[in-house]
Amino acid sequence: MYAITGVTGKVGGEVARTLLAAGKPVRAILRDETKGPAWAALGCETTLASMEDKTSLIRAFTGAEAVFVMVPPLFDPEPGFPEARRLAAALSEALAAARPHKVVYLSTIGADAGEENLLSQHTLLEAALAKTGIPTTFLRPGWFMENAAWDVAPARETGILHSFLTPLDKAFPMVATRDVGRVAAALLQQGWQGNRVVELEGPQRVSPNDMAVTLAGALGRPVRAEALPHNQWEPLFRSQGARHPIPRIRMLDGFNEGWIEFRERGRYATKGTTSLDTAISSLVAASQGA
């Protein structure tokens, strides 16, 4: 049995569907019971669990050959990352009690960064899971291509892609969520000992200028990338409701300054197969209700 968290999201859903297609038994771990019937109809066993509730997690993980763990993103954590620390405690204790044979944890590029930033939440979670004694793979993907979903409407309306990533011609490690899900499903079916890190990026690195050109092609109108000035980031994030924007700002600094990066610029990273064109075309189609 393969127990999958985050199954209603893009990555977790892809993990589950890939395993089902391979004829593997899947337990879909849900927080909302109303979403259970759809997964049951696909052939999944379903169970309810909260990521901070150790008891429900133990029940969800018990009897599993392998567990895929992903945590909800938190863009405005409290100082010291208490939310991540609570998750780390609940998950590590539940896994240690349930004792699945292996775990794949969806981490991130930058989990090994030396400077504190938004992604340091995954640093804490990796450290906790590494101590369970269960063979664990830390899957560290690059920047999700699907983050561009926020850019589709503004690009369509104004012809401008406002970018936090700079310089505009710098190519960054990006990957499509479908590739993340498929690679995670493949890793869950492997055997290994101890803990390991798997880095993952797309077939080619992507610059903001590349993103603008690709959006232009998908939208059928000119689009240009424009760097959002650094001094506007904090006011913007606060206007959007953030109370603690500095970790997010430091994460963006890490990408731009190069201290959030894969080993030897991705020399050892697994490469996905989904192109930027394919990912952006899907986002544009979804925005149009296609």
Helices and strands as residue ranges (DSSP letters): E 2-4, H 10-21, E 26-30, G 33-35, H 36-41, E 45-48, H 54-61, E 66-69, H 82-98, E 102-106, H 120-130, E 136-141, E 143-144, G 145-148, H 149-158, E 160-163, E 174-175, H 177-188, E 195-201, H 208-219, E 224-227, G 230-232, H 233-239, H 246-257, G 263-266, E 270-271, H 276-287
